[in-house]
């Protein structure tokens, strides 16, 4: 049976043809572990869990890799607020994330990879980008110069960020050569975690961990990259720029798959709107977490879903009927 995917990169529905026969390498962006997992996480990871299960059922040998961002500005800020170490905070929420994924029956990940376990590989990739002239150094870190990579924007079809993009980690510094150049390596600041490396004492930027990790497991090119639609730019565009610039090979990924937004009560989920819910909130209200799985599998992964407590109750009712 032929399988077809709608490829974000080509904007076409394409027949699935892995690079290496029946072996499939698939990567999905994992969480930044500084808080409880929310319903948006549940939607994306449930839908990719089912995709992987289907591929395996269809006879493919799938290596499903997911990173864990366990060092980041958000983690450092939250740990400081709570008066604990960044490591204690990240370990706590990684454990809770894995617990939540188990409750949702998301069990198809082959391997999780923490960013801090791959500092030497991250450093090596930054060094390669410096040597090839794609990166430059200013007072607070080492940056990727987007102007040096003419194909930036080929995934999203644009170079300008919009309100729906995950832009909270656009690094600000007036010394940057381009406004959307992004940080590969952040130099050490007082009171912040840092590693002694040939690049200088510091820590990774957000984007570089993904390509350093996937290069270790899959090499410079692989089959499928997944994630939520809000990560297309700048995060996934940055991944393409980094790895294709470093390796000289294109495309980084053959098939890009993105899950659509989750709405809550007809609006974007937001703490400021009072409609932000975690997976833990669902459990505390007495719902079976598998009702979330049932609800999110009732729509195509590329379709927006509107979550309400009434829709979740309906999903739980449907799930219970299946169990009779």
Sine and cosine of phi, psi and omega as CSV:
sin_phi,cos_phi,sin_psi,cos_psi,sin_omega,cos_omega
0.00,0.00,0.77,-0.63,0.04,-1.00
-0.98,0.20,0.60,-0.80,0.06,-1.00
-0.91,-0.42,0.69,-0.73,0.00,-1.00
-0.85,-0.53,0.66,-0.75,0.07,-1.00
-0.85,-0.52,0.56,-0.83,0.20,-0.98
-1.00,0.09,0.93,-0.37,-0.13,-0.99
-1.00,-0.01,0.89,-0.46,0.01,-1.00
-0.86,0.52,-0.55,0.83,-0.06,-1.00
-0.92,0.40,-0.69,0.72,-0.05,-1.00
-0.99,-0.14,-0.21,0.98,-0.05,-1.00
0.88,0.48,0.52,0.85,-0.02,-1.00
-0.72,-0.69,0.39,-0.92,0.17,-0.99
-1.00,0.09,0.83,-0.56,-0.12,-0.99
-0.78,-0.62,0.54,-0.84,0.09,-1.00
-0.93,0.37,0.70,-0.71,-0.03,-1.00
-0.98,0.19,0.89,-0.46,0.02,-1.00
-0.71,-0.70,0.99,-0.11,-0.03,-1.00
-0.87,0.49,0.37,-0.93,-0.01,-1.00
-0.91,0.42,-0.60,0.80,-0.12,-0.99
-0.81,-0.58,0.92,0.39,0.10,-1.00
0.88,0.47,-0.85,-0.53,-0.04,-1.00
-1.00,-0.01,-0.02,1.00,0.04,-1.00
-1.00,0.04,0.77,-0.63,-0.06,-1.00
-0.82,-0.57,0.81,-0.58,0.12,-0.99
-0.97,-0.23,0.85,-0.53,-0.10,-0.99
-0.74,-0.67,0.73,-0.68,0.01,-1.00
-0.80,-0.60,0.71,-0.70,0.11,-0.99
-0.80,-0.60,0.72,-0.69,0.01,-1.00
-0.87,0.50,0.80,-0.59,0.02,-1.00
-1.00,0.01,-0.10,-1.00,-0.10,-0.99
-0.99,0.11,0.37,-0.93,0.27,-0.96
-1.00,-0.04,0.90,-0.44,-0.24,-0.97
-1.00,0.00,0.98,0.17,0.05,-1.00
-0.78,-0.63,-0.03,1.00,-0.05,-1.00
-0.36,-0.93,0.08,-1.00,0.02,-1.00
-0.93,0.37,0.51,-0.86,0.03,-1.00
-0.94,0.33,0.68,-0.73,-0.07,-1.00
-0.95,-0.30,-0.02,-1.00,-0.09,-1.00
-0.91,0.41,-0.47,0.88,0.08,-1.00
-0.90,0.43,-0.66,0.75,0.09,-1.00
-0.87,0.50,-0.70,0.71,-0.03,-1.00
-0.85,0.53,-0.72,0.70,-0.02,-1.00
-0.87,0.49,-0.79,0.62,-0.05,-1.00
-0.89,0.46,-0.74,0.67,-0.11,-0.99
-0.97,0.25,-0.49,0.87,0.13,-0.99
-0.90,0.43,-0.72,0.69,-0.08,-1.00
-0.93,0.37,-0.58,0.81,0.07,-1.00
-0.97,0.25,-0.51,0.86,0.09,-1.00
-0.86,0.51,-0.70,0.72,0.00,-1.00
-0.93,0.37,-0.62,0.78,0.05,-1.00
-0.86,0.51,-0.72,0.70,0.00,-1.00
-0.90,0.43,-0.68,0.74,0.03,-1.00
-0.87,0.50,-0.65,0.76,0.00,-1.00
-0.91,0.41,-0.68,0.74,0.02,-1.00
-0.88,0.47,-0.68,0.74,0.03,-1.00
-0.91,0.42,-0.66,0.76,0.05,-1.00
-0.87,0.49,-0.54,0.84,-0.02,-1.00
-0.99,0.13,0.06,1.00,0.10,-0.99
0.98,-0.20,0.10,0.99,0.01,-1.00
-1.00,0.01,0.57,-0.82,0.09,-1.00
-1.00,-0.08,0.98,-0.18,-0.16,-0.99
-0.98,-0.20,0.82,-0.58,0.19,-0.98
-0.98,-0.17,0.95,-0.31,-0.06,-1.00
-0.98,-0.20,0.94,-0.35,-0.05,-1.00
-0.95,-0.30,0.69,-0.72,0.06,-1.00
-0.68,-0.73,0.76,-0.65,0.02,-1.00
-1.00,0.09,0.34,-0.94,0.14,-0.99
-0.83,-0.55,0.91,-0.41,0.05,-1.00
-0.99,0.17,0.98,-0.19,-0.08,-1.00
-0.94,-0.34,0.17,0.98,0.19,-0.98
-0.58,-0.81,0.79,-0.62,-0.14,-0.99
-0.11,-0.99,0.34,-0.94,0.04,-1.00
-0.82,0.58,-0.66,0.75,-0.04,-1.00
-0.90,0.43,-0.65,0.76,0.01,-1.00
-0.91,0.42,-0.70,0.72,-0.02,-1.00
-0.89,0.45,-0.69,0.72,-0.02,-1.00
-0.91,0.42,-0.69,0.72,-0.02,-1.00
-0.92,0.39,-0.65,0.76,0.02,-1.00
-0.89,0.46,-0.63,0.78,0.02,-1.00
-0.90,0.43,-0.66,0.75,0.04,-1.00
-0.87,0.50,-0.62,0.78,-0.09,-1.00
-1.00,-0.03,-0.09,1.00,0.04,-1.00
0.94,0.35,0.53,0.85,0.03,-1.00
-0.80,-0.60,0.15,-0.99,0.01,-1.00
-0.97,0.25,0.46,-0.89,0.04,-1.00
-0.87,0.49,-0.57,0.82,-0.03,-1.00
-0.93,0.36,-0.66,0.75,0.05,-1.00
-0.88,0.47,-0.68,0.73,0.00,-1.00
-0.90,0.43,-0.75,0.66,-0.06,-1.00
-0.92,0.40,-0.61,0.79,0.03,-1.00
-0.91,0.41,-0.63,0.77,0.03,-1.00
-0.87,0.49,-0.76,0.65,-0.11,-0.99
-0.99,0.17,-0.38,0.92,0.17,-0.99
-0.91,0.41,-0.68,0.73,0.02,-1.00
-0.87,0.49,-0.70,0.72,0.00,-1.00
-0.93,0.38,-0.58,0.81,0.06,-1.00
-0.88,0.48,-0.74,0.67,0.00,-1.00
-0.90,0.44,-0.60,0.80,0.06,-1.00
-0.88,0.48,-0.71,0.70,-0.01,-1.00
-0.90,0.43,-0.65,0.76,0.02,-1.00
-0.89,0.45,-0.61,0.79,0.04,-1.00
-0.91,0.42,-0.64,0.77,0.03,-1.00
-0.89,0.46,-0.55,0.83,0.01,-1.00
-0.99,0.10,0.00,1.00,-0.03,-1.00
0.90,0.44,0.53,0.85,0.13,-0.99
-1.00,0.04,0.99,-0.12,-0.16,-0.99
-0.82,-0.58,0.26,0.97,-0.15,-0.99
-1.00,-0.08,-0.10,1.00,0.00,-1.00
-0.91,0.42,0.79,-0.62,0.03,-1.00
-0.97,0.24,-0.70,0.71,-0.03,-1.00
-0.46,-0.89,0.69,-0.72,0.18,-0.98
-1.00,-0.09,0.57,-0.82,-0.04,-1.00
-0.73,-0.68,0.92,-0.38,0.03,-1.00
-0.98,0.21,0.66,-0.75,-0.01,-1.00
-0.84,0.55,-0.67,0.74,-0.10,-0.99
-0.95,0.32,-0.20,0.98,0.07,-1.00
-0.99,0.11,-0.06,1.00,-0.10,-0.99
-0.77,-0.64,0.53,0.85,0.00,-1.00
-0.85,0.53,-0.71,0.70,0.00,-1.00
-0.86,0.51,-0.63,0.77,0.00,-1.00
-0.94,0.35,-0.59,0.80,0.07,-1.00
-0.90,0.45,-0.72,0.69,0.02,-1.00
-0.85,0.52,-0.69,0.72,-0.01,-1.00
-0.87,0.49,-0.66,0.75,-0.01,-1.00
-0.93,0.36,-0.62,0.79,0.07,-1.00
-0.90,0.44,-0.67,0.74,0.04,-1.00
-0.86,0.51,-0.66,0.76,0.03,-1.00
-0.88,0.47,-0.68,0.74,-0.01,-1.00
-0.92,0.38,-0.57,0.82,0.09,-1.00
-0.91,0.42,-0.72,0.69,-0.03,-1.00
-0.89,0.46,-0.55,0.83,-0.03,-1.00
-1.00,0.04,-0.02,1.00,0.10,-1.00
1.00,0.09,0.24,0.97,0.01,-1.00
-1.00,-0.04,-0.17,0.99,-0.06,-1.00
-0.80,-0.60,0.40,-0.92,0.01,-1.00
-0.58,-0.82,0.32,-0.95,-0.08,-1.00
-0.93,-0.38,0.73,-0.69,0.16,-0.99
-0.77,-0.63,-0.18,-0.98,-0.24,-0.97
-0.91,0.40,-0.46,0.89,-0.07,-1.00
-0.95,-0.31,0.00,1.00,0.03,-1.00
0.22,-0.97,-0.19,-0.98,0.01,-1.00
-0.93,-0.36,0.77,-0.63,-0.14,-0.99
-0.87,-0.48,0.50,-0.87,0.14,-0.99
-1.00,0.04,0.77,-0.64,-0.02,-1.00
-1.00,-0.06,0.97,-0.24,-0.10,-1.00
-0.89,0.46,-0.53,0.85,0.00,-1.00
-0.88,0.48,-0.37,0.93,0.00,-1.00
-0.99,0.15,-0.17,0.99,-0.04,-1.00
-0.88,-0.47,1.00,-0.03,-0.14,-0.99
-0.89,0.45,-0.32,0.95,-0.01,-1.00
-1.00,0.02,0.11,0.99,0.06,-1.00
-0.87,0.50,0.78,-0.63,-0.03,-1.00
0.97,-0.25,-0.04,1.00,-0.08,-1.00
-0.94,0.33,-0.39,0.92,0.02,-1.00
-0.98,0.18,-0.71,0.71,-0.06,-1.00
-1.00,0.00,-0.35,0.94,-0.08,-1.00
0.99,0.17,0.25,0.97,0.00,-1.00
-0.38,-0.93,0.21,-0.98,0.07,-1.00
-0.87,-0.49,-0.21,0.98,0.01,-1.00
-1.00,-0.04,0.70,-0.71,0.04,-1.00
-0.98,0.19,0.41,-0.91,0.01,-1.00
-0.80,-0.60,0.09,-1.00,-0.12,-0.99
-0.88,0.47,-0.47,0.88,-0.06,-1.00
-1.00,0.04,0.00,1.00,0.00,-1.00
-1.00,0.09,0.42,-0.91,0.06,-1.00
-0.99,0.16,0.99,0.13,-0.16,-0.99
-0.97,-0.25,0.14,0.99,-0.11,-0.99
-0.91,0.42,-0.27,0.96,-0.04,-1.00
-0.90,-0.44,0.58,0.81,0.21,-0.98
-0.98,0.20,0.90,-0.44,-0.12,-0.99
-0.97,0.23,0.77,-0.63,-0.05,-1.00
-0.98,-0.17,0.78,-0.62,0.13,-0.99
-0.25,-0.97,0.83,-0.56,-0.03,-1.00
-0.90,0.44,-0.25,0.97,0.02,-1.00
-0.99,0.17,-0.16,0.99,-0.04,-1.00
-0.89,0.46,0.56,-0.83,0.00,-1.00
-0.97,0.24,-0.52,0.86,0.04,-1.00
-0.74,-0.67,0.58,-0.82,-0.13,-0.99
-0.89,0.47,-0.51,0.86,-0.02,-1.00
-0.97,-0.25,0.25,0.97,0.18,-0.98
-0.86,0.51,0.62,-0.79,-0.10,-1.00
-0.86,-0.51,0.43,-0.90,-0.11,-0.99
-0.99,0.14,0.78,-0.63,0.08,-1.00
-1.00,-0.04,-0.62,0.78,-0.05,-1.00
-0.62,-0.78,0.85,-0.53,-0.04,-1.00
-0.99,-0.12,0.84,-0.54,0.02,-1.00
-0.93,0.37,0.44,-0.90,-0.11,-0.99
-0.88,0.48,0.67,-0.75,0.14,-0.99
-0.87,-0.49,0.46,-0.89,-0.04,-1.00
-0.83,0.56,0.74,-0.67,0.06,-1.00
0.99,0.16,0.04,1.00,-0.01,-1.00
-0.95,-0.32,0.49,-0.87,0.04,-1.00
-0.90,0.43,0.54,-0.84,-0.02,-1.00
-0.38,-0.92,0.38,-0.93,0.03,-1.00
-0.86,-0.51,0.67,-0.75,0.08,-1.00
-0.98,0.19,0.88,-0.48,-0.06,-1.00
-0.61,-0.79,0.19,-0.98,0.09,-1.00
-0.88,0.47,-0.31,0.95,0.03,-1.00
-0.99,0.17,-0.25,0.97,-0.16,-0.99
0.91,-0.41,0.26,-0.97,-0.01,-1.00
-0.95,0.30,0.81,-0.58,-0.03,-1.00
0.05,-1.00,-0.39,-0.92,-0.04,-1.00
-0.51,-0.86,0.27,-0.96,-0.07,-1.00
-0.95,0.32,0.47,-0.88,0.26,-0.97
-0.97,0.26,0.09,-1.00,-0.10,-1.00
-0.93,0.36,-0.74,0.68,-0.18,-0.98
-0.95,0.32,-0.58,0.82,-0.19,-0.98
-0.93,0.38,-0.45,0.89,-0.05,-1.00
-0.88,0.47,-0.61,0.79,-0.08,-1.00
-0.91,0.42,-0.73,0.68,-0.05,-1.00
-0.96,0.29,-0.54,0.84,0.07,-1.00
-0.90,0.43,-0.66,0.75,-0.01,-1.00
-0.94,0.34,-0.72,0.69,-0.03,-1.00
-0.92,0.39,-0.52,0.85,0.03,-1.00
-0.90,0.43,-0.61,0.79,0.01,-1.00
-0.88,0.47,-0.73,0.68,-0.11,-0.99
-1.00,0.10,-0.59,0.81,-0.17,-0.99
-0.89,-0.46,-0.22,0.97,-0.14,-0.99
1.00,0.07,-0.18,-0.98,-0.11,-0.99
-0.98,0.22,-0.14,0.99,0.01,-1.00
-0.61,-0.79,0.61,-0.79,0.03,-1.00
-0.47,-0.88,-0.06,-1.00,-0.25,-0.97
-0.99,0.11,-0.83,0.55,-0.16,-0.99
-0.73,-0.68,0.70,-0.71,0.17,-0.99
-0.84,-0.55,0.78,-0.63,0.01,-1.00
-0.85,-0.52,0.26,-0.97,0.04,-1.00
0.21,-0.98,0.03,-1.00,0.04,-1.00
-0.98,0.20,0.42,-0.91,-0.13,-0.99
-0.90,0.45,-0.45,0.89,-0.02,-1.00
-0.95,0.30,-0.15,0.99,0.01,-1.00
-1.00,-0.02,-0.09,1.00,-0.07,-1.00
-0.83,0.56,-0.73,0.68,0.06,-1.00
-0.70,-0.71,0.76,-0.65,0.15,0.99
-1.00,-0.03,-0.20,0.98,-0.22,-0.98
-0.89,0.45,-0.80,0.61,-0.06,-1.00
-0.96,0.28,-0.52,0.85,0.12,-0.99
-0.89,0.46,-0.62,0.78,0.02,-1.00
-0.91,0.40,-0.64,0.77,0.04,-1.00
-0.86,0.50,-0.72,0.69,0.01,-1.00
-0.87,0.50,-0.74,0.67,-0.04,-1.00
-0.87,0.49,-0.72,0.69,-0.03,-1.00
-0.87,0.48,-0.81,0.59,-0.16,-0.99
-0.96,0.27,-0.65,0.76,0.00,-1.00
-0.93,0.36,-0.56,0.83,0.07,-1.00
-0.93,0.37,-0.66,0.76,-0.04,-1.00
-0.94,0.33,-0.65,0.76,-0.11,-0.99
-1.00,-0.05,-0.43,0.90,-0.10,-0.99
0.97,0.24,0.16,0.99,-0.02,-1.00
-0.92,-0.39,0.59,-0.81,-0.01,-1.00
-0.61,-0.79,0.63,-0.78,0.01,1.00
-1.00,0.06,0.42,-0.91,0.13,-0.99
-0.84,0.54,-0.73,0.68,-0.06,-1.00
-0.79,-0.61,0.67,-0.74,-0.01,-1.00
-0.98,0.22,-0.66,0.75,-0.04,-1.00
-0.77,-0.64,0.86,-0.51,0.08,-1.00
-0.98,-0.22,0.83,-0.56,-0.02,-1.00
-0.85,-0.53,0.73,-0.68,-0.07,-1.00
-0.75,-0.67,0.74,-0.68,0.06,-1.00
-0.99,0.12,0.57,-0.82,-0.02,-1.00
-0.98,0.22,0.16,-0.99,-0.03,-1.00
-0.91,0.42,0.44,-0.90,0.22,-0.98
-0.97,-0.24,0.81,-0.59,0.11,-0.99
-0.98,-0.18,0.45,-0.90,0.07,-1.00
-0.79,-0.61,0.87,-0.49,-0.07,-1.00
0.80,0.59,0.61,0.79,0.09,-1.00
0.99,0.15,0.09,1.00,-0.01,-1.00
-0.74,-0.67,0.31,-0.95,0.07,-1.00
-0.88,0.47,0.69,-0.72,-0.01,-1.00
-0.91,0.41,0.79,-0.61,-0.07,-1.00
-0.39,-0.92,0.66,-0.75,0.05,-1.00
-0.89,0.46,-0.58,0.81,-0.02,-1.00
-0.92,0.39,-0.43,0.90,0.02,-1.00
-1.00,-0.01,-0.11,0.99,0.00,-1.00
0.96,0.28,0.32,0.95,0.00,-1.00
-0.86,-0.51,0.51,0.86,0.00,-1.00
-0.99,-0.14,0.87,-0.49,-0.05,-1.00
-0.80,-0.60,0.62,-0.78,0.07,-1.00
-0.99,-0.14,0.21,-0.98,0.09,-1.00
-0.89,0.46,-0.58,0.82,0.04,-1.00
-0.89,0.45,-0.58,0.82,0.05,-1.00
-0.88,0.48,-0.63,0.78,0.01,-1.00
-0.88,0.47,-0.69,0.72,-0.01,-1.00
-0.92,0.40,-0.67,0.74,-0.03,-1.00
-0.90,0.44,-0.45,0.89,0.05,-1.00
-0.99,0.14,0.03,1.00,0.09,-1.00
1.00,-0.03,0.13,0.99,0.00,-1.00
-1.00,0.10,0.54,-0.84,0.16,-0.99
-0.95,0.33,0.82,-0.57,0.00,-1.00
-0.86,0.51,-0.40,0.92,0.05,-1.00
-0.94,0.35,-0.27,0.96,0.11,-0.99
-0.91,0.41,-0.55,0.84,0.09,-1.00
-0.89,0.46,-0.68,0.73,0.02,-1.00
-0.87,0.50,-0.71,0.70,0.01,-1.00
-0.88,0.48,-0.68,0.74,-0.01,-1.00
-0.90,0.43,-0.74,0.67,-0.10,-1.00
-0.97,0.26,-0.33,0.94,0.07,-1.00
-1.00,0.05,0.00,1.00,0.04,-1.00
-0.99,0.11,0.01,1.00,0.01,-1.00
-0.68,-0.73,0.41,-0.91,0.07,-1.00
-0.90,0.43,0.56,-0.83,-0.06,-1.00
-0.89,0.47,-0.38,0.92,0.00,-1.00
-1.00,-0.03,0.07,1.00,0.03,-1.00
-0.98,-0.19,0.64,-0.77,0.08,-1.00
-0.94,0.34,0.67,-0.74,0.05,-1.00
-0.92,-0.40,0.68,-0.74,0.08,-1.00
-0.97,-0.22,0.93,-0.37,0.00,-1.00
-1.00,0.07,0.74,-0.68,0.22,-0.98
-0.68,-0.73,0.34,-0.94,0.05,-1.00
-0.91,0.41,-0.49,0.87,0.05,-1.00
-0.92,0.38,-0.64,0.77,0.02,-1.00
-0.92,0.38,-0.57,0.82,0.05,-1.00
-0.93,0.37,-0.62,0.79,0.05,-1.00
-0.89,0.45,-0.65,0.76,0.05,-1.00
-0.89,0.45,-0.63,0.77,0.03,-1.00
-0.91,0.42,-0.65,0.76,0.01,-1.00
-0.91,0.41,-0.61,0.79,0.05,-1.00
-0.88,0.47,-0.69,0.73,0.02,-1.00
-0.90,0.43,-0.63,0.77,0.02,-1.00
-0.90,0.44,-0.66,0.75,-0.02,-1.00
-0.92,0.38,-0.55,0.84,0.05,-1.00
-0.91,0.42,-0.58,0.82,0.04,-1.00
-0.91,0.41,-0.49,0.87,-0.07,-1.00
-0.99,0.15,-0.25,0.97,-0.04,-1.00
-0.95,0.32,0.00,0.00,0.00,0.00
